[in-house]
């Protein structure tokens, strides 16, 4: 249970990811997410029973760590866009971008929490416990959000990367590609069991994380 600090930052991160999609769609002319009450940081409207609860809990209690979770996809109606294919790219890309920005917030939060509470405060009762929880939560939030950004950019439906790719492909090919839909999850599950794929994702995460590590070192 010592890794429980991952759960709140994970839930918040996937909610922000979906809200970012909805806000971008709204700014580009589609009010669907707003009208359905999805432009809120309240996690309840965004909770997916499987992706937000079951998968994180099973992962946590079976492996002791949680890095995979998702919220309900925010509804987007591309018919409301003046330039559907271009705007779909913007809406899709802003989700991973929001996670990269959250990783930056977590990096700053980690430095602030460490300066306020200090590493040696862990054994000093409730205040020390809270400080330790925040330090570990923000540290995990950096890696977790970078992972979520990279993972969602994989061009396999229904991930954000697939929407970007399908909008760049010729229209008829892109439409057929989208029809893979949630069957792509099974493809992802197979790919994530292949060592070379996992190692490639980890390598990308480490590379993207490098500037954040430098920033933490600079601010500390």
C-alpha positions as CSV (number, residue, x, y, z in Angstrom):
1,X,0.0,0.0,0.0
2,X,3.0,2.3,0.1
3,X,2.5,3.2,-3.5
4,X,-1.0,4.5,-2.9
5,X,0.2,8.1,-3.7
6,X,0.1,7.2,-7.4
7,X,-3.7,6.9,-7.5
8,X,-4.8,10.5,-7.0
9,X,-2.3,11.9,-9.5
10,X,-3.2,9.3,-12.0
11,X,-6.9,10.0,-11.7
12,X,-6.4,13.7,-11.9
13,X,-4.1,13.3,-14.9
14,X,-6.5,11.3,-17.0
15,X,-9.3,13.7,-16.1
16,X,-7.3,16.7,-17.2
17,X,-6.4,14.8,-20.4
18,X,-10.1,14.4,-21.3
19,X,-11.0,17.9,-20.3
20,X,-8.3,19.3,-22.5
21,X,-9.8,17.5,-25.5
22,X,-13.2,19.0,-24.6
23,X,-11.9,22.5,-24.2
24,X,-10.0,22.4,-27.5
25,X,-13.1,21.1,-29.2
26,X,-15.2,23.9,-27.7
27,X,-12.7,26.6,-28.7
28,X,-12.8,25.2,-32.3
29,X,-16.6,25.4,-32.4
30,X,-17.9,22.1,-31.0
31,X,-20.0,22.6,-27.7
32,X,-20.8,18.9,-27.3
33,X,-18.6,18.3,-24.3
34,X,-19.7,21.5,-22.6
35,X,-23.4,20.7,-23.2
36,X,-22.9,17.2,-21.6
37,X,-21.2,18.6,-18.5
38,X,-17.8,17.2,-19.3
39,X,-15.8,20.5,-19.1
40,X,-15.2,20.0,-15.4
41,X,-12.3,18.8,-13.2
42,X,-14.9,16.9,-11.1
43,X,-13.8,13.3,-11.7
44,X,-17.3,11.8,-11.3
45,X,-18.6,12.6,-14.9
46,X,-15.3,11.3,-16.3
47,X,-15.0,8.0,-14.5
48,X,-15.0,4.9,-16.6
49,X,-15.8,1.9,-14.4
50,X,-13.2,-0.2,-16.2
51,X,-10.4,2.2,-17.1
52,X,-10.7,4.5,-14.1
53,X,-11.4,2.0,-11.4
54,X,-10.9,-1.7,-12.2
55,X,-7.8,-1.6,-14.3
56,X,-5.8,0.7,-11.9
57,X,-6.9,-1.3,-8.8
58,X,-6.0,-4.7,-10.4
59,X,-2.7,-3.3,-11.6
60,X,-2.0,-1.8,-8.2
61,X,-2.8,-4.8,-6.1
62,X,-1.2,-7.3,-8.5
63,X,1.9,-5.5,-9.5
64,X,2.2,-2.8,-6.9
65,X,2.2,0.0,-9.4
66,X,-0.2,1.8,-11.7
67,X,0.6,3.4,-15.0
68,X,-2.4,2.5,-17.2
69,X,-5.8,4.1,-16.7
70,X,-8.2,6.1,-18.8
71,X,-11.4,8.2,-18.3
72,X,-14.5,8.2,-20.4
73,X,-13.6,9.7,-23.8
74,X,-15.0,13.2,-24.1
75,X,-17.7,13.4,-26.9
76,X,-16.6,15.4,-29.9
77,X,-18.7,16.0,-33.0
78,X,-16.4,16.9,-35.9
79,X,-19.5,18.1,-37.9
80,X,-19.3,21.3,-35.8
81,X,-15.8,22.0,-37.0
82,X,-15.2,24.4,-39.9
83,X,-12.1,22.3,-40.9
84,X,-12.8,18.8,-39.5
85,X,-9.6,17.0,-40.3
86,X,-7.3,19.8,-39.1
87,X,-9.3,20.5,-36.0
88,X,-9.4,16.8,-35.1
89,X,-5.6,16.8,-35.1
90,X,-5.7,19.8,-32.7
91,X,-8.2,18.2,-30.4
92,X,-6.3,14.9,-30.4
93,X,-2.9,16.4,-29.8
94,X,-3.9,18.6,-26.9
95,X,-4.6,15.6,-24.6
96,X,-0.9,14.3,-24.6
97,X,0.2,18.0,-24.5
98,X,-1.8,18.5,-21.3
99,X,0.0,15.5,-19.7
100,X,3.4,17.0,-20.6
101,X,2.3,20.3,-19.0
102,X,1.1,18.3,-15.9
103,X,4.5,16.7,-15.8
104,X,6.0,20.2,-15.6
105,X,3.6,21.1,-12.8
106,X,4.5,17.9,-10.9
107,X,8.2,18.7,-11.3
108,X,7.8,22.1,-9.7
109,X,5.5,20.6,-7.1
110,X,8.1,18.0,-6.2
111,X,10.8,20.6,-5.7
112,X,8.4,22.8,-3.6
113,X,7.2,19.9,-1.4
114,X,10.8,18.8,-0.8
115,X,11.8,22.3,0.2
116,X,8.8,22.8,2.4
117,X,8.8,19.4,4.2
118,X,12.3,18.1,3.6
119,X,13.2,14.4,3.1
120,X,14.0,14.0,6.8
121,X,10.4,14.9,7.8
122,X,9.1,11.4,6.9
123,X,9.3,10.2,10.5
124,X,7.8,13.2,12.1
125,X,4.2,12.2,12.6
126,X,1.2,13.4,10.5
127,X,3.0,16.4,8.9
128,X,5.9,14.3,8.0
129,X,3.6,11.7,6.4
130,X,1.7,14.3,4.4
131,X,5.0,15.7,3.2
132,X,6.3,12.3,2.2
133,X,3.1,11.5,0.4
134,X,3.3,14.8,-1.6
135,X,7.0,14.4,-2.4
136,X,6.4,10.8,-3.7
137,X,3.1,11.8,-5.5
138,X,4.7,14.7,-7.4
139,X,7.8,12.5,-8.3
140,X,5.5,9.8,-9.6
141,X,3.4,12.4,-11.4
142,X,6.3,13.4,-13.6
143,X,7.0,10.0,-15.0
144,X,3.4,9.0,-15.1
145,X,2.3,12.0,-17.1
146,X,5.2,11.6,-19.6
147,X,4.2,8.0,-20.0
148,X,0.5,8.9,-20.6
149,X,1.5,11.4,-23.2
150,X,3.8,9.0,-25.1
151,X,1.4,6.0,-24.7
152,X,-1.6,8.1,-26.1
153,X,0.5,9.1,-29.1
154,X,0.8,5.5,-30.2
155,X,-1.0,5.5,-33.6
156,X,-3.4,2.6,-32.8
157,X,-7.1,3.1,-32.3
158,X,-8.6,4.4,-30.1
159,X,-5.6,6.3,-28.8
160,X,-5.0,9.9,-29.7
161,X,-2.2,9.1,-32.1
162,X,-4.6,7.1,-34.2
163,X,-6.8,10.2,-34.6
164,X,-3.9,12.3,-35.7
165,X,-2.7,9.6,-38.1
166,X,-6.1,9.0,-39.6
167,X,-6.6,12.7,-40.2
168,X,-3.3,12.9,-42.1
169,X,-4.1,9.9,-44.3
170,X,-6.2,10.1,-47.4
171,X,-9.8,10.4,-46.3
172,X,-11.0,6.9,-47.4
173,X,-8.0,5.2,-45.9
174,X,-8.3,7.2,-42.7
175,X,-12.0,6.3,-42.3
176,X,-11.3,2.6,-42.7
177,X,-8.4,3.0,-40.2
178,X,-10.8,4.5,-37.6
179,X,-13.1,1.6,-37.9
180,X,-10.6,-0.6,-36.0
181,X,-12.0,1.2,-33.0
182,X,-11.7,-0.3,-29.6
183,X,-10.5,-3.6,-31.1
184,X,-7.2,-1.7,-31.2
185,X,-7.0,-2.3,-27.4
186,X,-6.3,-5.9,-28.0
187,X,-3.6,-5.0,-30.4
188,X,-2.1,-2.8,-27.8
189,X,-2.2,-5.5,-25.1
190,X,-0.3,-7.8,-27.4
191,X,2.3,-5.2,-28.3
192,X,2.8,-4.3,-24.7
193,X,3.9,-7.9,-24.0
194,X,6.7,-7.6,-26.6
195,X,10.0,-6.7,-25.0
196,X,11.3,-4.6,-27.8
197,X,8.1,-2.5,-27.8
198,X,8.2,-2.0,-24.1
199,X,11.8,-1.1,-24.2
200,X,11.2,1.4,-27.0
201,X,8.5,3.1,-25.0
202,X,10.6,3.3,-21.9
203,X,13.5,4.7,-24.0
204,X,11.3,7.5,-25.3
205,X,9.9,8.2,-21.8
206,X,13.5,8.5,-20.4
207,X,14.5,10.8,-23.3
208,X,11.4,13.1,-22.9
209,X,11.9,13.1,-19.1
210,X,15.5,14.4,-19.3
211,X,14.6,18.1,-19.4
212,X,12.3,17.6,-16.4
213,X,15.1,16.0,-14.5
214,X,17.3,18.9,-15.4
215,X,14.7,21.4,-14.3
216,X,14.3,19.6,-10.9
217,X,18.1,19.7,-10.4
218,X,18.2,23.4,-11.4
219,X,15.4,24.4,-9.0
220,X,16.5,22.2,-6.1
